[in-house]
Amino acid sequence: MSPAKDPDKLGNHVLRDIRRLLKARREQNTLLGQTVYLGTVGFMIALPLVGGAYLGNWLDQKLPGYSFSWTISLIFAGLVLGVVNVYFFLRE
């Protein structure tokens, strides 16, 4: 059943949208707010990337015969994880 045919679902959707609009109005974008937001997004990408680099470097030093394959692999995995984190953060 679509929300237009069920008054309770329609009312719930309208209330949810009203709450989102009121929240957006309360949290109007200021320069400081935008700076914090972009900083959060930056850290969400940078921390998994740097963590993967350190873990990969540590593994490459511990395992003989590997020069930098763990480092490259875990940097890429950290980048993918960071992008997925940002996607879900921005989707919210």
PyRosetta script that sets phi, psi and omega in degrees:
from pyrosetta import init, pose_from_sequence

init()
pose = pose_from_sequence("MSPAKDPDKLGNHVLRDIRRLLKARREQNTLLGQTVYLGTVGFMIALPLVGGAYLGNWLDQKLPGYSFSWTISLIFAGLVLGVVNVYFFLRE")
pose.set_psi(1, 133.2)
pose.set_omega(1, -179.0)
pose.set_phi(2, -78.6)
pose.set_psi(2, 158.0)
pose.set_omega(2, 179.5)
pose.set_phi(3, -60.1)
pose.set_psi(3, -26.4)
pose.set_omega(3, -179.2)
pose.set_phi(4, -71.3)
pose.set_psi(4, -25.7)
pose.set_omega(4, -178.3)
pose.set_phi(5, -89.8)
pose.set_psi(5, -20.3)
pose.set_omega(5, -179.4)
pose.set_phi(6, -110.8)
pose.set_psi(6, 110.8)
pose.set_omega(6, -175.3)
pose.set_phi(7, -63.0)
pose.set_psi(7, -32.5)
pose.set_omega(7, -179.8)
pose.set_phi(8, -67.4)
pose.set_psi(8, -42.8)
pose.set_omega(8, 179.0)
pose.set_phi(9, -66.4)
pose.set_psi(9, -40.6)
pose.set_omega(9, 178.7)
pose.set_phi(10, -62.4)
pose.set_psi(10, -44.1)
pose.set_omega(10, 178.1)
pose.set_phi(11, -62.2)
pose.set_psi(11, -40.0)
pose.set_omega(11, 178.6)
pose.set_phi(12, -65.2)
pose.set_psi(12, -40.7)
pose.set_omega(12, 178.4)
pose.set_phi(13, -65.2)
pose.set_psi(13, -41.7)
pose.set_omega(13, -179.8)
pose.set_phi(14, -65.6)
pose.set_psi(14, -43.5)
pose.set_omega(14, 178.6)
pose.set_phi(15, -62.6)
pose.set_psi(15, -40.9)
pose.set_omega(15, 179.0)
pose.set_phi(16, -62.5)
pose.set_psi(16, -43.6)
pose.set_omega(16, 179.7)
pose.set_phi(17, -66.3)
pose.set_psi(17, -38.1)
pose.set_omega(17, 177.9)
pose.set_phi(18, -64.1)
pose.set_psi(18, -42.6)
pose.set_omega(18, 178.7)
pose.set_phi(19, -62.4)
pose.set_psi(19, -40.7)
pose.set_omega(19, 178.6)
pose.set_phi(20, -63.4)
pose.set_psi(20, -43.0)
pose.set_omega(20, 179.4)
pose.set_phi(21, -65.0)
pose.set_psi(21, -41.7)
pose.set_omega(21, 178.6)
pose.set_phi(22, -65.9)
pose.set_psi(22, -38.9)
pose.set_omega(22, 177.8)
pose.set_phi(23, -64.4)
pose.set_psi(23, -42.0)
pose.set_omega(23, 178.6)
pose.set_phi(24, -64.7)
pose.set_psi(24, -37.7)
pose.set_omega(24, 179.0)
pose.set_phi(25, -67.7)
pose.set_psi(25, -39.1)
pose.set_omega(25, 178.5)
pose.set_phi(26, -66.5)
pose.set_psi(26, -35.8)
pose.set_omega(26, -176.3)
pose.set_phi(27, -102.0)
pose.set_psi(27, 54.0)
pose.set_omega(27, -179.4)
pose.set_phi(28, -61.7)
pose.set_psi(28, 146.7)
pose.set_omega(28, -176.3)
pose.set_phi(29, -70.5)
pose.set_psi(29, 120.6)
pose.set_omega(29, 171.5)
pose.set_phi(30, -111.9)
pose.set_psi(30, 169.2)
pose.set_omega(30, 179.3)
pose.set_phi(31, -62.0)
pose.set_psi(31, -42.2)
pose.set_omega(31, 179.0)
pose.set_phi(32, -66.0)
pose.set_psi(32, -41.4)
pose.set_omega(32, 179.2)
pose.set_phi(33, -63.6)
pose.set_psi(33, -41.2)
pose.set_omega(33, 177.8)
pose.set_phi(34, -67.3)
pose.set_psi(34, -36.6)
pose.set_omega(34, 178.2)
pose.set_phi(35, -64.7)
pose.set_psi(35, -44.1)
pose.set_omega(35, 177.9)
pose.set_phi(36, -64.1)
pose.set_psi(36, -41.4)
pose.set_omega(36, 179.6)
pose.set_phi(37, -61.7)
pose.set_psi(37, -47.9)
pose.set_omega(37, 179.0)
pose.set_phi(38, -67.0)
pose.set_psi(38, -34.6)
pose.set_omega(38, 176.5)
pose.set_phi(39, -64.7)
pose.set_psi(39, -38.9)
pose.set_omega(39, 177.7)
pose.set_phi(40, -64.4)
pose.set_psi(40, -44.2)
pose.set_omega(40, 178.4)
pose.set_phi(41, -62.6)
pose.set_psi(41, -40.9)
pose.set_omega(41, 178.0)
pose.set_phi(42, -61.9)
pose.set_psi(42, -43.9)
pose.set_omega(42, 178.7)
pose.set_phi(43, -67.0)
pose.set_psi(43, -32.2)
pose.set_omega(43, 179.7)
pose.set_phi(44, -66.9)
pose.set_psi(44, -24.8)
pose.set_omega(44, 175.2)
pose.set_phi(45, -91.0)
pose.set_psi(45, -42.6)
pose.set_omega(45, -171.9)
pose.set_phi(46, -70.7)
pose.set_psi(46, -40.7)
pose.set_omega(46, -175.4)
pose.set_phi(47, -64.5)
pose.set_psi(47, -47.6)
pose.set_omega(47, 176.2)
pose.set_phi(48, -64.4)
pose.set_psi(48, -32.9)
pose.set_omega(48, 179.5)
pose.set_phi(49, -65.2)
pose.set_psi(49, -49.2)
pose.set_omega(49, 179.7)
pose.set_phi(50, -68.4)
pose.set_psi(50, -39.0)
pose.set_omega(50, 177.0)
pose.set_phi(51, -61.3)
pose.set_psi(51, -41.9)
pose.set_omega(51, 176.9)
pose.set_phi(52, -63.9)
pose.set_psi(52, -38.1)
pose.set_omega(52, 179.0)
pose.set_phi(53, -65.1)
pose.set_psi(53, -45.6)
pose.set_omega(53, 179.4)
pose.set_phi(54, -66.1)
pose.set_psi(54, -44.4)
pose.set_omega(54, 178.9)
pose.set_phi(55, -63.9)
pose.set_psi(55, -42.5)
pose.set_omega(55, 178.4)
pose.set_phi(56, -64.1)
pose.set_psi(56, -40.8)
pose.set_omega(56, 177.4)
pose.set_phi(57, -63.8)
pose.set_psi(57, -42.0)
pose.set_omega(57, 179.0)
pose.set_phi(58, -63.5)
pose.set_psi(58, -43.4)
pose.set_omega(58, 178.2)
pose.set_phi(59, -65.1)
pose.set_psi(59, -39.4)
pose.set_omega(59, 178.6)
pose.set_phi(60, -64.5)
pose.set_psi(60, -33.3)
pose.set_omega(60, 178.1)
pose.set_phi(61, -74.6)
pose.set_psi(61, -32.5)
pose.set_omega(61, -177.2)
pose.set_phi(62, -79.9)
pose.set_psi(62, -31.6)
pose.set_omega(62, -176.0)
pose.set_phi(63, -100.3)
pose.set_psi(63, 119.2)
pose.set_omega(63, -179.5)
pose.set_phi(64, -71.8)
pose.set_psi(64, 148.0)
pose.set_omega(64, 177.0)
pose.set_phi(65, 94.1)
pose.set_psi(65, -9.5)
pose.set_omega(65, 177.9)
pose.set_phi(66, -107.1)
pose.set_psi(66, 131.0)
pose.set_omega(66, -179.3)
pose.set_phi(67, -95.0)
pose.set_psi(67, -52.7)
pose.set_omega(67, -179.4)
pose.set_phi(68, -152.5)
pose.set_psi(68, 17.0)
pose.set_omega(68, -174.9)
pose.set_phi(69, -68.8)
pose.set_psi(69, -38.9)
pose.set_omega(69, 177.4)
pose.set_phi(70, -66.8)
pose.set_psi(70, -37.7)
pose.set_omega(70, -179.5)
pose.set_phi(71, -63.0)
pose.set_psi(71, -48.6)
pose.set_omega(71, -179.8)
pose.set_phi(72, -63.5)
pose.set_psi(72, -43.4)
pose.set_omega(72, -178.5)
pose.set_phi(73, -63.3)
pose.set_psi(73, -44.2)
pose.set_omega(73, -177.5)
pose.set_phi(74, -77.2)
pose.set_psi(74, -25.1)
pose.set_omega(74, 171.7)
pose.set_phi(75, -65.3)
pose.set_psi(75, -44.5)
pose.set_omega(75, 178.2)
pose.set_phi(76, -63.5)
pose.set_psi(76, -43.0)
pose.set_omega(76, 178.6)
pose.set_phi(77, -63.4)
pose.set_psi(77, -39.4)
pose.set_omega(77, 176.7)
pose.set_phi(78, -64.6)
pose.set_psi(78, -37.7)
pose.set_omega(78, 177.5)
pose.set_phi(79, -65.5)
pose.set_psi(79, -43.8)
pose.set_omega(79, 178.5)
pose.set_phi(80, -63.1)
pose.set_psi(80, -44.7)
pose.set_omega(80, 178.5)
pose.set_phi(81, -61.6)
pose.set_psi(81, -41.4)
pose.set_omega(81, 178.1)
pose.set_phi(82, -63.9)
pose.set_psi(82, -41.5)
pose.set_omega(82, 179.6)
pose.set_phi(83, -66.9)
pose.set_psi(83, -39.2)
pose.set_omega(83, 177.3)
pose.set_phi(84, -64.9)
pose.set_psi(84, -41.1)
pose.set_omega(84, 177.1)
pose.set_phi(85, -60.2)
pose.set_psi(85, -45.5)
pose.set_omega(85, -179.8)
pose.set_phi(86, -65.3)
pose.set_psi(86, -39.5)
pose.set_omega(86, 178.8)
pose.set_phi(87, -58.9)
pose.set_psi(87, -48.8)
pose.set_omega(87, -179.8)
pose.set_phi(88, -68.0)
pose.set_psi(88, -33.6)
pose.set_omega(88, 178.3)
pose.set_phi(89, -66.9)
pose.set_psi(89, -43.2)
pose.set_omega(89, 179.8)
pose.set_phi(90, -74.2)
pose.set_psi(90, -28.0)
pose.set_omega(90, 179.2)
pose.set_phi(91, -68.5)
pose.set_psi(91, -30.7)
pose.set_omega(91, -179.8)
pose.set_phi(92, -71.1)
pose.dump_pdb("model.pdb")
